[in-house]
Amino acid sequence: MSGNGGAKFGASFGGSYGGSFGGAAPQVAPTPAPAPAPAPAAAAPGELIKDTTTRDFVKDVLEESKKQPVLVDFWATWCGPCKQLTPVLEKVVQSFKGKVKLVKMDIDKHPEIAGQLGIQSIPAVIAFDKGQGIDGFMGALPESQVKAFIDKLVGGKVSPDIAEILAAADAALVEGDAAGAAQVYAQVLGAEPENLHSLAGLARCAVETGDLDQARAILEQVPADKVNDKAVVAARAALDLAAQAADLGPIHEFEHKLAQDPADHQARFDLAVALNGQGRRDEAADHLLEIFKRDRTWNEDGARKQLVQFFEAWGPMDEATLAGRRKLSSLLFR
């Protein structure tokens, strides 16, 4: 099972469907298979995507999956994530030009099939091939993951763009979805075991979830001649910063010290590290910039060096990095 909730579907798969759903089929008469469809490359969107009912499920899904894989999207009008996922599914299915079809089923109007499959939450997508349910996922996955899922389903006939997939994983990580990002990085590593971007990405996910030991273990797998790869450097910087923050005391202690003495650069420096550990990047950068503005030579240019480490950990395109670099430049060249 791909995506989330694999345990809920695990017992349902394994060849129990066939034409009768393992003896638990809805009481409908199988409809004869339709006439052969046009060649996949010429299939129109309307032929690739359709709604189905309990009565037509055998024809639309089981029989049709004997020609090419069929995805079944179980949804409901009240489901917010369903509204996010369905347009993505439709777009990706169309991009595969007939190698896979999409069938949508409203579980409020037609609950029987979802109940027989043990579906407990939506959106849920189940892939059928040769008349049997073979895989699936739950939740509103990003487009890159949907592409990867379908690519695997059709046997690698269409290769997903690894760079695009990694970009989506990076975006998920920035948005706070470390679990979702980790799943994508792991998938890429399954196809490319030496992909440093994915390895470093997994380490960053571990840092985000507070598992610093796991992050260290992952980074130890990086070959000695690859430790200067930019993705690896960023991951190690993130790990070092998290370790620094873990060794510090509560944030309010540093805030209290600064209230007593705004020129206490060490307290401000420690506060910046602690704030970064909580994801408060703009505030962290501003405190280091304040030290730099007050005393550029403090602690052997320590504020600027720490800020550069922040930028490395956050990545060059992170909004906090871009804003911080602009502010630092204005101080350097004013």
C-alpha positions as CSV (number, residue, x, y, z in Angstrom):
1,M,0.0,0.0,0.0
2,S,1.4,3.4,-0.9
3,G,0.6,6.6,0.9
4,N,-1.1,6.6,4.3
5,G,-3.2,4.0,6.0
6,G,-1.8,0.9,4.4
7,A,-2.8,-1.3,7.4
8,K,-6.5,-0.5,6.7
9,F,-6.3,-1.9,3.2
10,G,-3.7,-4.6,3.6
11,A,-6.2,-7.4,4.5
12,S,-8.4,-6.5,1.6
13,F,-5.9,-7.0,-1.2
14,G,-4.3,-10.2,-2.4
15,G,-6.5,-11.4,-5.1
16,S,-9.8,-11.5,-3.2
17,Y,-11.7,-9.3,-5.8
18,G,-11.9,-11.0,-9.1
19,G,-15.4,-10.7,-10.6
20,S,-17.2,-11.4,-7.4
21,F,-15.3,-9.4,-4.7
22,G,-14.4,-12.6,-2.8
23,G,-18.0,-13.7,-2.4
24,A,-19.0,-10.3,-0.8
25,A,-20.0,-8.5,-4.0
26,P,-22.9,-6.2,-4.3
27,Q,-26.0,-7.9,-5.7
28,V,-25.6,-6.6,-9.3
29,A,-25.4,-8.5,-12.5
30,P,-22.1,-8.1,-14.3
31,T,-22.5,-6.1,-17.5
32,P,-20.9,-7.3,-20.7
33,A,-17.6,-5.6,-21.4
34,P,-17.9,-2.6,-23.8
35,A,-16.5,-2.6,-27.2
36,P,-12.8,-2.1,-27.5
37,A,-11.7,1.5,-26.8
38,P,-9.7,3.5,-29.3
39,A,-5.9,3.4,-29.0
40,P,-4.8,4.9,-25.7
41,A,-2.9,7.8,-27.3
42,A,-6.1,9.0,-28.9
43,A,-8.3,8.7,-25.8
44,A,-10.2,11.8,-25.0
45,P,-10.4,13.1,-21.4
46,G,-14.0,11.9,-21.2
47,E,-12.9,8.4,-22.0
48,L,-10.2,8.4,-19.3
49,I,-12.2,9.9,-16.4
50,K,-15.8,9.0,-15.4
51,D,-18.1,8.7,-12.4
52,T,-19.5,5.3,-11.5
53,T,-22.2,3.7,-9.3
54,T,-22.5,0.5,-7.3
55,R,-24.4,-1.1,-10.2
56,D,-21.7,-0.1,-12.8
57,F,-18.7,-0.9,-10.7
58,V,-18.0,-4.3,-12.3
59,K,-18.2,-2.9,-15.8
60,D,-16.4,0.4,-15.2
61,V,-13.7,-0.9,-12.9
62,L,-13.2,-4.7,-12.9
63,E,-13.8,-5.3,-16.6
64,E,-12.2,-2.1,-17.7
65,S,-9.0,-2.9,-15.6
66,K,-8.4,-5.9,-17.8
67,K,-7.5,-3.5,-20.6
68,Q,-5.4,-1.0,-18.5
69,P,-5.1,-0.2,-14.8
70,V,-8.0,1.8,-13.3
71,L,-7.8,4.1,-10.4
72,V,-10.9,4.4,-8.2
73,D,-11.2,7.7,-6.3
74,F,-13.5,7.4,-3.3
75,W,-14.7,10.8,-2.3
76,A,-17.6,12.9,-0.9
77,T,-18.9,16.4,-1.4
78,W,-18.1,17.4,2.2
79,C,-14.5,16.2,2.1
80,G,-12.1,19.1,1.8
81,P,-8.9,17.0,0.9
82,C,-11.0,15.2,-1.7
83,K,-11.5,18.6,-3.5
84,Q,-7.7,19.0,-3.5
85,L,-6.8,15.5,-4.7
86,T,-9.4,15.0,-7.5
87,P,-8.1,17.7,-9.8
88,V,-4.6,16.4,-9.3
89,L,-5.7,12.9,-10.1
90,E,-7.5,14.0,-13.3
91,K,-4.5,16.0,-14.5
92,V,-2.0,13.2,-13.9
93,V,-4.3,10.5,-15.4
94,Q,-4.7,12.6,-18.6
95,S,-0.9,13.0,-18.8
96,F,-0.5,9.2,-19.1
97,K,-2.6,9.3,-22.3
98,G,-4.7,6.2,-21.8
99,K,-2.2,4.0,-19.9
100,V,-4.5,4.4,-16.9
101,K,-8.1,5.4,-16.3
102,L,-9.8,7.2,-13.4
103,V,-13.2,6.3,-12.0
104,K,-14.8,8.4,-9.3
105,M,-17.2,7.1,-6.7
106,D,-19.2,9.3,-4.3
107,I,-19.4,7.2,-1.1
108,D,-22.4,9.1,0.2
109,K,-24.5,8.0,-2.8
110,H,-22.8,4.6,-3.2
111,P,-21.4,3.4,0.1
112,E,-21.4,-0.3,-0.5
113,I,-18.2,-0.7,-2.4
114,A,-16.2,1.5,0.0
115,G,-17.6,-0.6,2.9
116,Q,-16.6,-3.9,1.3
117,L,-13.1,-2.6,0.8
118,G,-12.7,-1.5,4.4
119,I,-12.3,2.2,3.6
120,Q,-12.4,4.1,6.8
121,S,-11.4,7.6,5.7
122,I,-11.2,9.6,2.4
123,P,-9.9,10.6,0.0
124,A,-8.9,7.0,-0.8
125,V,-7.6,5.8,-4.1
126,I,-7.4,2.1,-5.0
127,A,-5.7,0.8,-8.2
128,F,-7.2,-2.1,-10.0
129,D,-5.4,-4.2,-12.6
130,K,-6.6,-7.3,-14.4
131,G,-9.8,-7.3,-12.4
132,Q,-8.1,-7.1,-9.0
133,G,-7.3,-4.4,-6.5
134,I,-3.5,-4.3,-6.2
135,D,-2.5,-1.1,-4.4
136,G,-3.7,2.2,-3.1
137,F,-3.1,5.3,-1.0
138,M,-5.0,7.6,1.3
139,G,-4.9,11.4,1.7
140,A,-4.4,14.3,-0.7
141,L,-0.9,13.5,-2.1
142,P,1.0,16.1,-4.1
143,E,1.1,15.8,-7.9
144,S,4.6,14.3,-7.9
145,Q,3.7,11.5,-5.6
146,V,0.6,10.7,-7.6
147,K,2.7,10.6,-10.7
148,A,5.2,8.2,-9.1
149,F,2.3,6.0,-7.9
150,I,0.8,5.7,-11.4
151,D,4.2,5.3,-13.0
152,K,4.8,2.3,-10.8
153,L,1.4,1.0,-11.6
154,V,1.9,1.0,-15.3
155,G,5.3,-0.7,-15.0
156,G,7.6,2.3,-15.5
157,K,6.2,3.1,-19.0
158,V,6.5,6.7,-18.1
159,S,9.4,7.9,-16.0
160,P,8.6,10.7,-13.5
161,D,11.0,13.6,-13.5
162,I,13.1,13.0,-10.4
163,A,14.0,16.7,-10.1
164,E,10.3,17.6,-10.1
165,I,9.6,14.9,-7.4
166,L,12.5,16.2,-5.2
167,A,11.3,19.8,-5.6
168,A,7.9,18.7,-4.4
169,A,9.4,16.9,-1.4
170,D,11.5,20.0,-0.6
171,A,8.4,22.1,-0.7
172,A,6.5,19.7,1.6
173,L,9.4,19.9,4.1
174,V,9.4,23.7,4.1
175,E,5.7,23.6,4.7
176,G,6.1,21.4,7.7
177,D,5.1,18.1,6.2
178,A,8.2,16.1,7.3
179,A,6.4,12.8,7.1
180,G,5.2,13.3,3.6
181,A,8.5,14.6,2.4
182,A,10.3,11.6,3.9
183,Q,8.1,9.3,2.0
184,V,9.0,10.9,-1.3
185,Y,12.7,10.9,-0.5
186,A,12.6,7.3,0.4
187,Q,10.8,6.5,-2.9
188,V,13.5,8.2,-4.8
189,L,16.2,6.4,-2.9
190,G,14.5,3.1,-3.8
191,A,15.0,4.0,-7.4
192,E,18.4,5.8,-7.0
193,P,20.2,4.5,-3.9
194,E,23.0,7.0,-4.3
195,N,20.8,10.1,-4.7
196,L,22.4,12.5,-2.2
197,H,19.6,15.0,-2.4
198,S,17.2,12.3,-1.1
199,L,19.6,11.1,1.5
200,A,20.1,14.6,2.8
201,G,16.4,15.2,2.6
202,L,15.7,12.2,4.9
203,A,18.2,13.6,7.4
204,R,16.5,17.0,7.4
205,C,13.2,15.3,7.9
206,A,14.7,13.5,11.0
207,V,15.9,16.9,12.2
208,E,12.5,18.4,11.8
209,T,10.9,15.6,13.8
210,G,13.5,16.0,16.6
211,D,15.3,12.6,15.9
212,L,18.8,14.0,15.8
213,D,20.4,10.6,16.3
214,Q,18.6,9.3,13.2
215,A,19.7,12.3,11.3
216,R,23.3,11.6,12.2
217,A,23.0,8.0,11.3
218,I,21.7,9.0,7.8
219,L,24.4,11.5,7.2
220,E,27.0,8.9,8.1
221,Q,26.0,7.0,5.0
222,V,27.2,9.8,2.8
223,P,30.5,8.7,1.0
224,A,33.6,10.6,2.2
225,D,34.1,12.2,-1.2
226,K,30.5,13.5,-1.3
227,V,30.4,15.3,2.1
228,N,30.7,18.7,0.4
229,D,27.6,18.2,-1.7
230,K,25.4,21.3,-1.2
231,A,22.4,19.2,0.0
232,V,24.5,17.3,2.4
233,V,26.1,20.5,3.7
234,A,22.6,22.0,4.3
235,A,21.4,18.9,6.1
236,R,24.5,18.9,8.4
237,A,24.0,22.6,9.1
238,A,20.4,22.0,10.1
239,L,21.5,19.1,12.3
240,D,24.2,21.2,14.0
241,L,21.8,24.1,14.6
242,A,19.2,21.7,16.1
243,A,21.9,20.2,18.4
244,Q,22.9,23.8,19.5
245,A,19.3,24.6,20.3
246,A,18.8,21.4,22.2
247,D,21.7,22.4,24.5
248,L,20.3,25.8,25.3
249,G,17.9,26.7,28.1
250,P,14.3,28.1,27.7
251,I,13.8,31.0,25.4
252,H,12.3,33.2,28.1
253,E,15.6,33.1,30.0
254,F,17.4,34.8,27.1
255,E,14.6,37.2,26.6
256,H,14.8,38.2,30.3
257,K,18.5,38.8,30.0
258,L,18.0,41.0,26.9
259,A,15.3,43.0,28.7
260,Q,17.8,43.7,31.5
261,D,20.7,44.4,29.1
262,P,20.0,44.9,25.3
263,A,23.8,44.9,24.7
264,D,24.1,41.3,26.0
265,H,25.2,39.9,22.7
266,Q,25.7,36.3,24.0
267,A,22.1,36.2,25.3
268,R,20.9,37.6,21.9
269,F,23.0,35.1,20.0
270,D,21.6,32.2,22.1
271,L,18.1,33.5,21.7
272,A,18.6,33.5,17.9
273,V,19.7,29.8,18.0
274,A,16.8,28.8,20.2
275,L,14.3,30.7,18.0
276,N,15.6,28.9,14.9
277,G,15.2,25.6,16.7
278,Q,11.5,26.5,17.0
279,G,11.2,27.4,13.3
280,R,11.0,31.1,14.0
281,R,13.5,31.9,11.3
282,D,12.8,35.6,10.6
283,E,13.1,36.4,14.3
284,A,16.3,34.4,14.7
285,A,17.9,36.2,11.7
286,D,16.9,39.6,13.0
287,H,18.6,39.0,16.4
288,L,21.8,38.1,14.7
289,L,21.6,41.1,12.4
290,E,21.1,43.3,15.4
291,I,24.3,41.9,16.9
292,F,26.1,42.5,13.6
293,K,24.7,46.1,13.5
294,R,25.8,46.8,17.0
295,D,29.3,45.2,16.9
296,R,30.5,43.5,13.7
297,T,33.6,42.2,15.4
298,W,31.9,40.5,18.4
299,N,33.0,37.0,19.0
300,E,35.2,37.1,15.8
301,D,32.4,38.0,13.5
302,G,30.3,35.3,15.2
303,A,26.9,36.8,14.4
304,R,27.5,36.9,10.7
305,K,29.0,33.4,10.6
306,Q,26.0,32.0,12.5
307,L,23.7,33.8,10.1
308,V,25.5,32.2,7.1
309,Q,25.0,28.8,8.8
310,F,21.3,29.6,9.1
311,F,21.2,30.3,5.3
312,E,22.9,27.0,4.5
313,A,20.5,25.1,6.7
314,W,17.4,26.9,5.3
315,G,18.4,26.7,1.7
316,P,19.1,29.4,-0.8
317,M,15.4,29.9,-1.9
318,D,13.8,29.9,1.5
319,E,12.0,33.2,2.2
320,A,13.8,33.7,5.4
321,T,17.2,33.2,3.6
322,L,16.2,35.7,0.9
323,A,15.0,38.3,3.4
324,G,18.1,37.8,5.7
325,R,20.5,38.1,2.8
326,R,18.9,41.4,1.7
327,K,19.1,42.8,5.3
328,L,22.7,41.6,5.7
329,S,23.7,43.2,2.4
330,S,22.2,46.5,3.4
331,L,24.3,46.5,6.5
332,L,27.5,45.4,4.8
333,F,27.3,48.0,2.0
334,R,25.6,51.0,3.5
